[in-house]
């Protein structure tokens, strides 16, 4: 889940989706931003890659690209209306498999897995099981698409995993890892960087030796949980598409309301 740092008050431009012929169908559509570099994603799955999902994008993809499967990794919020739950339910109702991981995809999958959306990865599992609740756990700021969505802050889920690994490796004591985790959580998500966390830790008098060890350990030791989950989702989709896969079981009745009909027509 992301907000573009370059244009915080403006909706990102949405590229036009080429209309498919009635005889053709796209295998997979992936909504991807800063969680994983596109070049790395393409190594995992040959798909149509679109920018982070926003409200109406899933509905547009259904109409114009007619995919067998949709994967949601990144999505906008705050500055742009977020992807509707109902448009994901509509995709499932239309027989399209929908997968989610890492960021906005993990959030929506945790909310909609009882209805047939497939969640993948540690972030999804933590939301599903109630170990994580706050949206800011996956929120980051980033630069523009033209530069490849460079990440300007660190996701809280990445910080948690990295500090846990640092403690397991003996770089930090368990108590120091917990203190640093709490400091990170207290920061606004836009300000979460390892440099900022360690600066605050030094200012409040936390052990300088441990902080120095962490600084030396981070370049090789930091873990990208969101990127790892994104890759896992793409591999899961590749396996699913490679099988004689049928649509997921629909576990609900999709209600066509007047409000939904108006909204979907406007998408």
Buried (B, 14 or more C-beta within 10 A) or exposed (E): BBBBBBEEEEEBEEEEBEEBEEEEEBBBBBBBBBBBBBEEBBEBBEBBBBBBBBBBBBBBBBEBBBBBBBBBBBBBBBBBEBBBEBBBBBBBBEEBBBBBBBBBBBBBBBBBBEBBBBBBBBBBBBBBEEEBEEBBBBBBBBBEBEEBBEBBBBBBBBBBBBBBBBBEEEBBEEEBBBBBBEBBBEBEBBBBBBEBBBEBBEEEEBBEEBBEBBEEBBEEEBBBBBBBBBBBBBEBBBEBBEEEEEBBEBEEEBEEEEEBEEBBEEB
